[in-house]
Amino acid sequence: MANLSHPSEFVLLGFSSLGGLQALLNGPFLMLYLLAFMGHTVIIVMVIAGTHLHTPMYFFLGHFSQVLLTVTTVPRMLLDLLSTPRVISFTGCLVQFYFSFSLGSTAFLILSDMALHRLVAICHPLRYSTLMSWAVCVQLAGASWVSPFLAMAATVLSRRLSYCQGNAINHFFCDNTPLLQLSCSNTSLLEFWDFVMVLASVLSSFLVTLISYSYIVSAVLRMPSASGCGKAFSTRGSHLTLLYTGYGSPIFLYVRPSKAHSVDLNKTAALVTSVLTPCLNPFILTLRNEIFKAVLWR
């Protein structure tokens, strides 16, 4: 095999193993993508236009929907299902990897911001206006957006490896694992740094969220009123469901050592994260939210 130390382009294999059947996937995936796009657009418009939604809780929710609207992988995948060859430039591949991982990290950090907000609202209601002032909310959201993009810059620049295993990426987008599998360089240090990045974004936000909800559950169970206890649990149920669907696949994808991954399992988990979860989130966030429904039908 020729040494492709600096390939000018990569070929995205996507779902080529399905042959002609892969074109049939375009319709269902496009429908799910459009549902997700419309759902999150409605949420953002409602948060901006609805005066009843100008609160820290919906401020973070609006930012979360903005992250999921900024999709970097699905539109390209939909086009590739209908066209050949599925070629992406070397620079384009690194840019796609940079934005997909950075935006994913931003989503997790905003989820932890939402959990901290709920912790303050339930456990420290008398100090809520001080601890969750608009200045604090803007700082939390700003850090969630900026820090992943700064941290990922060095990671992407370090991807200029020697690629001597060809230039065919067995995935529908430029993800970490298939890129490393094409390299003949020693990637041990790079894999360790990737794991540190996952700890700093996915697992740290998951830990913050887990600890926050441990305190929340403890506080709710001590409530003297059974109706108040039930209301608190019902209003937090949608967020817990969101956490379950949001963290499951990414933890499966990125916590294990990169080269130990099964590419087929990775593609399935990535599909759940990029197509199915964003489609379900608007329904999870709004169906049991009486304030949202009131603003929507006003």
C-alpha positions, 0 to 999 in steps of 0.5 A: 500500500502506498504511503499516504502520509498527507492524503488530499482527501478521504472516502467516506464508506458510510453504509456501502456494505448495504449496496443499493439498499442504502438509498432507501435509508435517505427517506426515513433519516431525512424525515427524522432530521426535519422533525428534529430541525423543526422541533428545536427551531420551535423551541428557540423561537418560543424561548425568544418570543415568549415572555413567560419563558425568559427565565434561566431554565429556558435560557439554558434550554434554548442554548441546548436546542441551538447546539442540536440545530448546528448539525455537522454530520447529518446533512452530509450523510443524507447527500452521501446516501444518494451520491457517489463518490463520497469524497471529503477533503483532508481539511474538510474532514478535520473541520467536520471532526472539530465541530462535531466533537466540540458541539457535542461537548458543548451540549453535555456542558449545557446539560450540566448547567441545567442540572446545576440550575435545578439543584439551586432551584430546589435545594437553595430557593431563597438564594436562587436569584443570587446564585442563578442571576443572569450574569451567572447564567451567561457565564455558564453558557458562554463557558460551555460554548467556548471551552470545547472549541478552544480545547479541541483546537490542539487535538485537531491540529495533532491529527496530521499523522501518517496515514498508510492504511489507505484513505477509506474511512469506514464511517458516515462522517470523520470520527476519531476511531476510523481516523486513528485506524488508518494511521500507522503512527504511534497514536498512544499519546493521542488516544490518551489525550482524547480520553482526557478530553472525554473526561473533561467534557462528557464524564465531568458533566455527567458527574456534575449532573449525577451529583446534582440530581442526588442532592435534588432527589434527597431534597424532594424526598424530605418535602412534607407535602406529597403533592409537592414531592410529586410535582417536583419529580414530574417537572424533573422527569423530562430532564432525566429522560433527556440525560438518559438518551443524551449520555448513553450513546456518547459514553459508549462511543468515546469512553473506551480506548479508540482502536478497541471499538467495533466500527459497525457498533460505532456507526449504530451508536453515532446514528442514535446520537446524531439522528434519533436523539435530536428528534426525540428531544423536543418531544421529551422537553415539551410534552409534559411542560405545561408552561411550554404548551400554554405559550405554544397554544396562546 
